[in-house]
Amino acid sequence: MKPAIGIVPEHRETVAHSLNVLLADEFVLYTKTRNAHWNIEGPDFYDKHKFFEAQYEELDEVMDEVAERIRMLGHYAPATLETYLKLTHLSEKPGQTNDANGYITELLADHESIITFLRENINRYANEYHDLGTSDFITGLLRTHEKMSWMLRAHFR
């Protein structure tokens, strides 16, 4: 049964597709953060290992919430690596060094890319697609990514 939540089907489909892109970005960022956790080296290994663990655990919750929001709109969340790689805005940079500065720089850029995507869509979801629920939802995600970015950025002070 399709949801009767006051949003026309075309708008629900457009918003769900946009959230599919977000889910792909979140999954790629989660994977890159896991990579940092697994492969970090250097004198600050233990601290950064634990730091990246906390970050990927938070991203795991974010991914679940995004997928659930897609389902609330009556659509299916993508769940294949192939689909994520087609949808994501983010890129991988294999072959970099396994030090904290390298990982933090790359992860920070990815968070900031997601922040920009979220910020660009907050008003669009509310005003163009009349989906205040998703607009409010991604406002919360925006705060989550801003905090995670701040935590990453603080390593450079």
Secondary structure by P-SEA (a helix, b strand, c coil): ccccccccaaaaaaaaaaaaaaaaaaaaaaaaaaaaaacccccaaaaaaaaaaaaaaaaaaaaaaaaaaaaaacccccccaaaaaacccccccccccccaaaaaaaaaaaaaaaaaaaaacccccccccccaaaaaaaaaaaaaaaaaaaaaaaccc
